[in-house]
Amino acid sequence: MTTVVCKFGGTSVADVERINAVAETLMKHRADGEDVVVVVSAMGKSTDALVEMAAEINPKGSARESDVLLSTGEQITIALLSMALEQRGQPARSYTGAQIPIVTDSRHGSARIKDINPDKMRADLDAGRVVVAAGFQGVDEQGNITTLGRGGSDTTAVALAAALKADECRIYTDVDGVYTADPRIVPDARRLDRITVEEMLEFASLGAKVLMTRSVEFAGRYQIPIRVLSSFEPGPGTLITFEEDDTVEQPSVSGITHDLDDAKITIRAVPDKTGIAHAIFGAVSDADFNVDMIVQNIGDDGMTDLTFTVRRAEMEATLALLEPIISELGAASISGDEHIAKISAVGVGMRSHTGIAATMFEALSAENINIQMISTSEIKISVVVEDKYAELAVRALHRAFRLDEA
């Protein structure tokens, strides 16, 4: 039989009505002859409510106890969904992360999966049961409950699919697939029938909110096809595959993404000599701040300017960290700018098409949008622009690459 892993997020299981709707969807999968493992998140905003209560009781509570608390939300959902399935005559069995078990390291709040034993799940599937697993959580080798951090339920789903060698991992969410751009900004954006894992990794890291990067990395590593589907409307969704489309006329660009969560840091007149970059970026790395784009200008009189981006929430901390360092290095100044947006064009077709950068820069120039930074890879081009031009830039590039055309 075909084995599928289905994941439903918080909005999909927000109340009893929606949990019953999820049960009906799973019954259809069973009627199609599929073995089903389902991974669920906590109901609606219940995790946020738990975080607020913890902060009210003890703002400096331990990370271990925070994981114990936050993992309870999923436990409620798995029990209710199992009951909904049983009420429909479908045998089901719920599992917390510790019961499976999903073994992780001991980094509370951002644990990494080390091992999954699929034996219990496989025995249940062989017995005709639906396995209902809690997302977002696991257990370390000392028996402590851990949580996987942001996007943890998606990661759980793909990891279980890999452990079970499932045929497909289906991520049910509040959108019906991956689009050529954010439909809220570009009304004529199209849903993509398929996209490669490589492209989806770029989409996820460049601002698309459909899937988190960790889950896509897992899918690529273990070659698990992912399908993004709507919890609320029937449809084929978007297939994320590790196999590239062999269509002769493959589009050069698959989509346009935007990210408003970055900030730009500029260090002016820093001595242009060996070891300077390591002194700056080594300190940033040691603080676990994520650096993305980096531009270094050719200097005059032995001095150079250095500009890079970090997450907007980390800008002030990065500035505070680097101020004494750049003073010691003899740099003239350091400054931050939160008012930027990163706009990216992504597509595996870039490998075989020329003129992508020229088209991109021409389209932005026609809208009088100044480019502050440029970064490229084999399948993407990213630019930094002033954030007030973000939506205009996305629409202009979507039009320039004719992504509205089927």
C-alpha positions in Angstrom: 0.0 0.0 0.0 1.0 3.6 -0.5 2.2 5.2 2.7 1.6 9.0 3.2 2.4 11.3 6.0 0.0 14.3 6.3 0.7 17.3 8.5 -2.0 19.8 9.7 -1.0 23.1 11.3 -2.6 25.1 14.0 -5.2 26.8 11.8 -6.3 23.5 10.4 -7.0 22.1 13.9 -8.1 25.3 15.6 -11.4 24.0 16.9 -13.6 20.8 17.1 -15.2 21.6 13.7 -11.9 21.7 12.0 -10.6 18.6 13.7 -13.6 16.8 12.5 -12.9 18.2 9.0 -9.3 16.8 9.2 -10.7 13.4 10.2 -12.9 13.4 7.1 -9.9 14.2 4.9 -8.0 11.3 6.5 -10.9 9.0 6.0 -10.8 9.8 2.2 -7.1 8.9 2.2 -7.9 5.5 3.9 -10.7 4.9 1.4 -8.1 5.4 -1.4 -6.2 2.5 0.1 -3.4 4.6 1.7 -1.6 3.9 5.0 -1.7 7.2 6.9 0.5 8.9 9.5 -0.8 12.3 10.5 1.3 15.0 12.3 -0.6 17.8 14.0 0.3 21.1 15.7 -1.4 22.6 18.7 -4.8 24.0 18.2 -4.9 27.6 16.9 -3.1 30.0 19.1 -2.9 27.7 22.1 0.9 27.7 22.1 1.0 31.5 22.2 -1.3 31.3 25.2 1.1 28.9 27.0 4.0 31.2 26.3 2.1 34.2 27.8 1.2 32.2 30.9 4.8 31.1 31.4 6.0 34.7 31.0 3.5 35.9 33.6 4.5 33.3 36.1 8.3 33.3 35.6 9.9 35.4 32.7 13.2 33.6 33.3 11.9 30.1 33.5 14.2 27.3 32.4 14.3 26.1 28.8 13.6 22.6 30.0 10.4 23.4 31.7 9.3 25.6 28.8 9.6 22.6 26.5 7.6 20.5 29.0 4.9 23.2 28.9 4.8 23.9 25.2 4.7 20.2 24.2 1.3 19.8 25.9 -0.6 21.7 23.1 0.1 18.9 20.5 -0.9 16.2 23.1 -4.4 17.7 23.2 -4.7 17.7 19.4 -3.5 14.1 18.9 -6.0 12.8 21.4 -9.0 14.7 20.0 -8.1 13.7 16.4 -7.7 10.1 17.4 -11.1 10.2 19.0 -12.7 11.8 15.9 -11.3 9.0 13.8 -12.5 6.3 16.2 -15.9 7.8 16.2 -16.0 7.3 12.4 -15.0 3.6 12.8 -11.3 4.1 11.9 -8.9 2.7 14.4 -6.2 5.2 15.4 -3.4 5.5 17.9 -1.9 8.8 19.2 1.8 9.2 20.0 3.8 12.0 21.6 7.3 12.6 20.3 8.7 10.6 23.3 6.4 7.7 22.7 7.4 7.1 19.1 10.3 7.9 20.0 11.8 10.8 18.1 15.2 11.1 19.7 16.8 14.6 19.6 19.8 16.4 21.0 19.4 18.3 24.3 19.1 21.9 22.9 15.8 22.9 24.4 13.7 25.1 22.2 15.6 24.3 19.0 16.4 20.6 19.2 17.7 18.6 16.3 16.5 15.1 15.4 19.1 12.4 15.8 17.1 9.2 15.3 13.5 7.9 14.8 12.4 4.4 15.5 9.5 3.6 13.1 8.7 0.2 14.5 5.6 1.1 16.5 4.2 3.2 13.7 4.8 0.5 11.1 3.1 -2.1 13.3 0.0 0.2 13.7 -0.1 0.8 10.0 0.1 -2.9 9.3 -2.9 -3.4 11.8 -5.0 -0.9 9.8 -4.6 2.0 12.2 -4.0 5.7 11.5 -1.0 6.9 13.4 -1.6 10.4 14.9 1.7 11.9 15.9 2.5 15.1 17.8 4.6 17.6 15.8 7.2 19.9 17.1 8.6 17.7 19.9 10.9 14.8 20.8 12.9 13.4 23.7 16.6 13.5 24.4 18.7 10.6 25.4 18.2 11.5 29.1 14.4 11.3 28.7 13.8 15.1 28.7 11.1 16.4 26.5 12.4 18.7 23.8 10.9 21.0 21.2 12.2 21.5 17.6 11.7 25.3 17.3 10.0 27.3 14.6 8.5 25.1 11.9 9.0 22.0 14.0 5.8 20.3 13.0 6.8 20.4 9.3 10.2 19.0 10.2 8.5 16.3 12.2 6.3 15.3 9.3 9.2 15.1 6.8 11.4 13.2 9.3 8.7 10.6 9.9 8.2 10.3 6.2 11.9 9.6 5.8 11.9 7.1 8.7 8.9 5.2 7.2 10.2 5.6 3.6 6.8 7.1 2.8 5.7 7.7 -0.8 4.8 11.3 -0.1 4.6 13.9 2.7 1.5 16.2 2.4 1.6 19.5 4.2 -1.9 20.9 4.7 -2.0 24.6 5.4 -4.1 27.7 4.8 -2.9 28.2 1.2 -3.4 25.8 -1.7 0.2 25.6 -2.9 3.3 27.5 -3.7 2.7 30.6 -5.9 4.9 32.6 -8.3 4.6 35.5 -5.8 2.6 36.4 -2.7 -1.0 36.6 -4.1 -1.7 39.4 -1.6 0.8 41.6 -3.5 0.4 40.2 -7.0 -3.3 39.3 -7.6 -2.5 37.4 -10.8 0.2 35.2 -9.2 -0.2 31.6 -10.3 -0.1 28.4 -8.2 2.8 26.3 -9.4 2.0 22.6 -10.2 5.5 21.6 -9.2 8.8 23.0 -7.9 12.1 21.5 -7.1 13.5 21.1 -3.6 16.3 23.3 -4.6 13.9 26.1 -5.6 11.8 25.6 -2.5 14.9 25.9 -0.3 15.6 29.3 -1.9 11.9 30.3 -1.6 11.9 29.4 2.1 15.1 31.1 2.9 14.2 34.2 0.9 10.9 35.1 2.6 8.2 32.7 1.4 6.2 31.5 4.4 4.8 28.3 3.0 7.4 25.9 4.4 10.4 26.3 6.8 13.9 25.7 5.5 14.6 22.8 7.9 11.8 20.7 6.6 12.7 21.2 2.9 16.4 20.3 3.7 15.1 17.1 5.3 13.1 16.3 2.2 16.1 16.9 -0.1 18.4 14.8 2.0 16.1 11.8 2.1 14.4 12.4 -1.3 10.9 12.7 0.1 8.4 14.4 -2.2 6.3 17.0 -0.4 2.9 18.2 -1.6 1.6 21.5 -0.3 -2.2 21.5 -0.1 -5.1 23.5 1.4 -6.9 22.3 4.4 -10.0 24.1 3.4 -10.3 23.7 -0.4 -9.8 20.6 -2.5 -7.1 20.7 -5.2 -3.9 19.2 -6.4 -1.6 21.6 -4.6 2.1 22.0 -5.4 4.4 19.1 -5.6 7.9 19.8 -4.3 10.2 17.2 -5.9 13.9 16.3 -6.0 13.6 15.7 -9.7 13.9 18.6 -12.1 11.3 19.1 -14.8 12.7 17.9 -18.1 10.5 20.2 -20.1 12.5 21.7 -22.9 11.1 25.2 -22.5 11.4 25.3 -18.7 10.8 28.9 -17.4 13.9 30.8 -16.5 12.3 32.1 -13.3 9.8 30.2 -11.2 8.9 32.9 -8.7 9.6 36.2 -7.0 10.0 36.3 -3.2 10.3 39.2 -0.8 11.6 39.5 2.7 11.0 42.4 5.0 12.8 40.9 8.0 16.3 41.9 7.2 18.4 44.9 8.2 21.6 46.4 6.7 24.7 47.1 8.7 27.5 49.3 7.2 31.0 49.7 8.5 32.8 52.6 6.9 36.5 53.2 6.4 37.7 50.0 8.0 41.4 49.1 7.3 41.7 46.9 4.3 44.0 44.2 5.6 44.2 40.5 6.4 42.1 39.3 9.4 39.6 42.2 9.4 36.7 40.1 8.0 37.4 37.3 10.4 37.4 39.7 13.4 34.0 41.1 12.4 32.2 38.0 11.1 33.8 35.7 13.6 32.3 37.7 16.4 28.9 37.8 14.7 29.0 34.0 14.2 30.0 33.4 17.8 26.9 35.3 18.9 24.7 33.1 16.7 23.6 36.0 14.5 22.8 35.0 10.9 24.6 37.0 8.2 23.2 36.9 4.7 24.4 39.2 2.0 27.9 40.8 2.2 29.4 43.5 0.0 32.9 45.0 0.3 33.8 48.0 -1.6 37.3 48.6 -3.1 38.9 51.0 -0.7 41.0 54.2 -1.0 44.1 54.8 1.0 44.1 51.4 2.5 40.5 51.7 3.8 37.3 50.0 2.6 33.6 49.9 3.4 31.8 46.7 4.4 28.1 46.2 4.2 26.1 43.1 5.2 22.6 42.0 6.2 21.3 40.4 9.4 17.8 39.6 10.7 16.0 42.8 11.6 15.4 41.6 15.2 19.1 41.1 15.6 20.3 44.5 14.3 20.6 46.4 17.5 22.4 43.5 19.3 24.8 43.1 16.3 25.6 46.9 16.4 26.2 46.7 20.2 28.4 43.7 19.7 30.5 45.2 16.9 30.9 48.8 18.1 33.9 48.1 20.4 35.4 45.7 17.8 35.3 48.2 14.9 36.6 50.9 17.3 39.6 48.7 18.1 40.1 48.0 14.4 40.2 51.7 13.6 37.1 51.9 11.5 35.4 55.3 11.1 31.8 54.3 11.9 29.1 51.6 12.0 25.4 52.2 11.3 22.3 50.2 10.8 19.3 50.5 8.5 16.0 48.6 9.2 14.2 50.1 6.2 15.2 47.6 3.5 13.6 44.7 1.7 15.2 41.8 0.0 13.6 40.9 -3.4 14.7 37.7 -5.2 14.1 35.9 -8.5 14.4 32.1 -8.2 14.4 29.4 -10.8 16.4 26.3 -11.8 15.9 27.5 -15.4 18.6 30.2 -14.7 21.2 27.5 -15.3 20.3 27.4 -19.0 19.0 30.9 -19.7 21.0 34.1 -20.1 20.0 37.7 -19.5 18.1 37.1 -16.2 20.1 39.8 -14.3 19.7 42.3 -17.1 15.9 41.8 -17.2 15.7 42.1 -13.4 17.8 45.3 -13.3 15.9 46.9 -16.2 12.6 46.2 -14.6 13.6 47.8 -11.4 15.2 50.8 -13.2 12.0 51.4 -15.1 10.2 51.9 -11.7 13.0 54.2 -10.4 13.9 51.6 -7.7 17.5 51.9 -6.6 19.5 48.7 -5.9 21.6 48.9 -2.7 23.1 45.3 -2.7 23.2 42.3 -5.1 23.7 38.7 -4.3 23.6 35.7 -6.7 23.7 31.9 -6.7 23.2 29.4 -9.5 19.4 29.6 -9.3 18.6 32.9 -7.7 19.4 36.7 -7.8 18.6 38.8 -4.8 18.7 42.6 -4.5 18.2 44.9 -1.5 16.0 47.9 -2.0 14.3 50.5 0.2 11.4 48.7 1.9 8.8 51.2 0.7 9.4 49.9 -2.8 9.1 46.2 -1.9 5.6 45.6 -3.3 6.2 47.6 -6.4 9.4 45.7 -7.0 7.7 42.3 -6.7 5.0 43.3 -9.1 7.4 44.7 -11.6 9.6 41.6 -11.6 6.6 39.3 -11.8 5.5 41.1 -14.9 9.0 41.3 -16.4 9.4 37.6 -16.2 5.9 37.0 -17.5 5.0 34.8 -14.5 1.3 35.6 -14.9 1.3 33.7 -18.1 0.3 30.0 -17.8 
